[in-house]
Structures are given as structure tokens and as C-alpha cells.
């Protein structure tokens, strides 16, 4: 019977490359409602092949660690392994997560006086060790306050029961091999200053449960873009945090329309050129068909807020260009994959970006270099 090792070398290399190109859960599920599936997977074909024998392990090893995941409660073993095998030359993407069920703790934690650093410093150590071009952080909403230099508004987080939120930061591969994180950056406790990130994806999760609470419209979803004090956000983030950022993907499923707070945060992202938005569940998410998930929520309220958010975003983009507050040149609706939403999105975005060029397939608006002023309404 023919075995894998009996195949021609070029065919073995091709099979390994195909398995290596399979996207990790952090990429495939990035636009879904955040869950443990982002950092737990029962499918790991390349790893299974590498464990068949010593020969397959050696063949697979260069590709095996292109994407890794690390529990921030248990980094010591990973760092030792990384150093022993020089993983920095293999790793492109790292997922950092906080497992609330993990009992193990890093030995170094006992030397950290500031408990807030017990998430931040392990993160810095991992990134300095493997130097990835993509970093994905998957933690509870409240834990993002441990890696940011400003206070988050978490007053209403009880109403939403969001298990995880996701922050993914990217930069070109040629920028990844940079020196260790500086002491100033470590002291700032600011994840946006760790590296010259050029792209940010933030998945805020679903706000649907909040619609079942009394006076839902007054509730605010916990988010890194909803600071407790807007002035503090500007003071702490104005210098060195967003200077390289050119694009953002913002995913927030039916956010209650406080989205203007996110817009105000974009005011200090002076080089931001591209904004992509997703405000509805993906086709694989059937939450709207599940009464148990909706509980007391009225679907009409969800779509009312959805429409209001698009209107707010489009109006902000139009007005920010007039005031030179931002430099956004492209606006993309990721919700446009749903044909039933075309009319609603076109109506609300088109009203304010009427003079922008609309893509033939729809859902994408680009600003012409000498675009005349849009309507003032």
C-alpha cells in the first residue's frame, strides 16, 4: 500500500502547502459572533500529518507554526518552545486569548506588582518572541481595559452578556521583524503602540440581548471605542497610537445607536483611508430565527437601530470630509452580501454620499479626488 512518504517529493510538498494554507479559526470566523471556537478547533490536518512519524514532522515543521495560539495565562512553556525552535522565523499570525477556566499561571506573574500588567506583559513577551505580522486578541470586554491606557465604559455590560470580543491588528510582513517593545511603550500599556499596525479589525460581538432590557436605547455596549471619558481617550491616544493605521473593519451586530462614539474615535486616526462595516449577522448565524436568543427583543427595534447606525456613519463620513476631520476615501458595507438589505443600505448611505462613486456591484463607495460637496441635510 502506497504511503505518504512514497509520493514524489514535489507532490508531498504540494500537499503540505495546501494544508498549510488552510485558514485558522481566527481568520475563518473573524466576522462571526465571537466564541471559544476562535481559539479552539477540532480540525488540525497539518498537525495530524506532522505527528505520523519523524519524517513527516520534519517535512511539516516549517509550515506548522505559521499560525499559533497562546493562552495568556500559560505563556512560559510556549516561550521556551519558541526560543528552542526559533519560531520567530516561522510565525506569521498569533492568537492571544484569556481562558477563564485555565488554572495555570505564569511563574513571572508573582513578580508583577500591578495586577493590570498580568495580561499586558505576557502579551508583550509573546509578541517580542515570535514577531508576527498579525496579532489577534480574544478576551472578555472588560479585559481590554488592561491593554489600553484609557478607561472603558463598562456600566451596562451586564445587559449584553457578550462572552468575547476580538481585536485583530495587522502590519506588512517586512515591518514585523522590529526591535523589542520599548520600555516607554510597555509603560504606556497601549496595544496600539506595540507595533506600527496598519490595519485593525474589531469584532464587538452582538448587542441583541441588550434590547430585552428596560429602556434599551439608553444602554451602551462595552467597546474599546466607547471610552468612559472622550477627552482622556484623545489625550492618551493622540500621539503614536494610530499614525500608521490606514484601514478598519468594525463588526458590531445590531449595536444600539451610540455609534457616533466610534465615529469620534476615528477623528484622531488621521491616516485612515478605508472603513468597512458589518452590523448584521452573517448568513450562517440564525439568531433572528431563534426566539430563545431574541428573548424579549422586538426585531423591529433591531432594524431601526441598524438603519440609524448606517445613517449616522454615512453622515459622519460626509461631514468629516467637509471639516477635514478624517481622510476616509472608501466606505464598504459588508452587510451588502445580503440582497434583502440592498435597498435600506443604498437609501441611507446614498443620501449622504451621493457624490461618491458607487461600485457597480454595490456596497462600496469611494470618494473622488475632487468630489463636490454633498447635500447638507
MARSEDO-240499 format. One record per residue (C-alpha): x, y, z. Coordinates in steps of 0.25 Angstrom, whole numbers. Example, Ala and Ser with C-alpha at 12.3 -4.5 7.8 and 13.67 -1.06 7.14 Angstrom:
REM residues 2
      c1      c2      c3
      49     -18      31
      55      -4      29
END
This chain:
REM residues 377
      c1      c2      c3
       0       0       0
       5      14      -4
       9      23       8
      10      38       8
      26      36       8
      25      28      -4
      20      40     -12
      29      48     -21
      35      60     -13
      29      71     -21
      15      64     -18
      18      63      -3
      22      78      -3
       9      82     -10
       0      74      -1
       7      81      11
       6      94       5
      -9      92       3
     -11      88      17
      -3     100      22
     -11     110      14
     -24     106      21
     -28     118      29
     -28     117      44
     -41     119      52
     -37     133      56
     -38     137      41
     -49     128      36
     -58     132      48
     -54     147      50
     -67     152      45
     -76     143      53
     -81     145      67
     -68     143      76
     -68     130      83
     -58     120      88
     -58     114      74
     -48     125      70
     -37     118      79
     -42     104      79
     -43      95      67
     -44      80      66
     -38      81      51
     -23      82      50
     -19      74      38
      -5      78      37
      -2      76      51
      -8      62      50
       1      59      38
      13      64      45
      11      54      56
      10      42      47
      25      40      48
      39      47      50
      40      49      35
      26      55      33
      29      64      45
      42      69      39
      35      72      26
      23      79      32
      31      87      43
      34     100      35
      19     102      32
      13      96      45
      15     109      53
      11     119      43
      -1     122      52
      -1     119      67
     -10     122      79
      -5     125      93
     -13     125     106
      -8     138     113
      -9     130     126
       1     120     121
      12     126     113
      24     121     120
      24     107     113
      21     114      99
      33     124     101
      43     113     104
      38     105      92
      39     117      83
      53     120      87
      57     106      85
      52     105      71
      54     119      67
      39     121      64
      41     136      60
      45     131      46
      32     123      44
      21     130      51
      12     140      43
       0     140      52
      -2     139      67
     -15     138      74
     -15     142      89
     -26     138      98
     -30     138     112
     -36     125     117
     -45     127     129
     -44     112     132
     -29     112     132
     -23     110     146
      -9     110     142
      -2     124     144
      11     129     138
      23     128     148
      27     142     145
      13     147     150
      17     147     164
      27     158     162
      17     167     155
      13     178     165
       2     183     156
      -9     173     154
     -13     180     141
       0     176     135
      -3     161     137
     -10     162     123
      -1     173     117
      13     168     120
      10     153     115
       5     159     102
      17     167     100
      26     156     103
      19     147      93
      20     157      82
      34     161      85
      37     146      84
      30     142      71
      29     155      64
      16     153      56
      10     162      45
      -4     158      50
      -8     159      65
     -22     154      69
     -26     157      84
     -39     149      89
     -43     153     103
     -55     158     111
     -59     172     108
     -55     177     122
     -40     171     120
     -38     181     108
     -36     191     119
     -23     184     123
     -17     187     110
     -21     201     107
     -17     214     114
     -32     219     116
     -44     215     124
     -55     208     117
     -70     210     119
     -74     197     125
     -86     201     133
     -96     194     124
     -88     181     121
     -98     173     129
    -109     176     120
    -102     170     108
     -95     157     113
     -84     157     102
     -75     146     104
     -63     150      96
     -59     162      87
     -48     161      77
     -37     171      73
     -28     168      61
     -16     176      57
      -8     175      45
       4     181      38
      12     177      26
      22     165      28
      34     174      25
      31     182      38
      29     170      47
      44     168      50
      46     180      58
      53     182      72
      47     178      85
      36     186      90
      41     199      97
      40     202     112
      32     214     109
      22     206     101
      22     196     112
      19     207     122
       8     213     113
       0     199     114
      -5     202     100
      -7     191      90
      -8     201      78
       7     205      81
      13     192      81
      16     191      66
      13     200      54
       0     194      52
      -7     198      38
     -20     190      39
     -30     188      51
     -42     179      52
     -50     180      64
     -62     170      66
     -70     176      77
     -80     164      77
     -95     164      78
    -103     174      85
    -116     167      83
    -118     163      98
    -117     177     102
    -130     180      94
    -138     172     105
    -134     181     116
    -143     193     121
    -140     206     112
    -130     198     104
    -127     211      96
    -120     217     108
    -111     205     109
     -97     205     104
     -90     193      98
     -76     191     104
     -65     194      94
     -51     199      92
     -57     210      84
     -67     215      95
     -58     221     105
     -63     226     119
     -56     239     116
     -55     244     102
     -44     255     106
     -36     244     113
     -36     236     100
     -31     247      92
     -20     251     101
     -15     236     103
     -17     232      88
     -14     245      80
       1     242      79
       7     230      73
      -5     221      74
     -12     222      60
      -2     229      52
       1     216      43
     -14     212      43
     -20     212      29
     -32     203      30
     -42     198      40
     -52     187      40
     -63     189      50
     -72     178      53
     -84     180      63
     -96     172      62
    -108     181      64
    -101     192      72
    -110     201      79
    -108     214      72
     -97     220      81
     -88     218      68
     -85     233      68
     -75     230      79
     -68     221      70
     -68     232      59
     -62     242      69
     -51     232      72
     -48     232      57
     -45     247      57
     -31     244      63
     -28     234      52
     -22     244      42
     -17     234      32
     -30     225      32
     -34     223      17
     -43     211      17
     -55     207      27
     -62     194      25
     -75     192      34
     -83     179      38
     -95     182      46
    -104     170      43
    -101     155      46
     -95     147      35
    -103     137      27
     -98     125      36
    -104     132      48
    -118     129      50
    -120     137      63
    -132     144      57
    -139     131      55
    -137     127      69
    -148     132      79
    -139     127      91
    -128     136      86
    -137     148      84
    -144     147      97
    -152     160      99
    -145     167      88
    -154     172      76
    -148     170      63
    -153     184      58
    -144     190      69
    -132     183      63
    -134     188      49
    -138     202      54
    -124     203      61
    -117     196      49
    -123     207      39
    -120     218      49
    -105     214      50
    -103     214      35
    -109     227      34
    -100     232      45
     -88     226      39
     -90     232      25
     -94     246      30
     -81     246      39
     -72     242      27
     -79     253      19
     -77     263      29
     -63     259      34
     -58     262      19
     -64     275      19
     -57     279      33
     -45     271      29
     -46     263      42
     -43     250      35
     -37     245      21
     -46     233      19
     -47     231       4
     -54     217       3
     -66     212      11
     -70     198      10
     -83     191      15
     -80     176      18
     -95     174      20
     -97     176       5
     -95     162       3
    -110     160       8
    -119     164      -4
    -130     168       5
    -122     179      11
    -118     186      -2
    -129     196      -3
    -128     200      12
    -113     202      11
    -113     209      -2
    -124     219       3
    -117     223      15
    -103     223      10
    -106     229      -3
    -113     240       3
    -100     246       9
     -90     240       0
     -98     243     -13
     -86     250     -20
     -77     238     -16
     -74     227     -27
     -83     215     -24
     -77     201     -28
     -85     194     -39
     -87     182     -30
     -92     191     -19
     -88     193      -4
     -75     201      -7
     -74     216      -8
     -61     223     -12
     -58     238     -11
     -54     245     -24
     -42     253     -22
     -49     266     -26
     -63     262     -21
     -72     273     -20
     -79     276      -6
     -91     266      -3
    -104     270       2
    -105     278      15
    -117     270      20
END
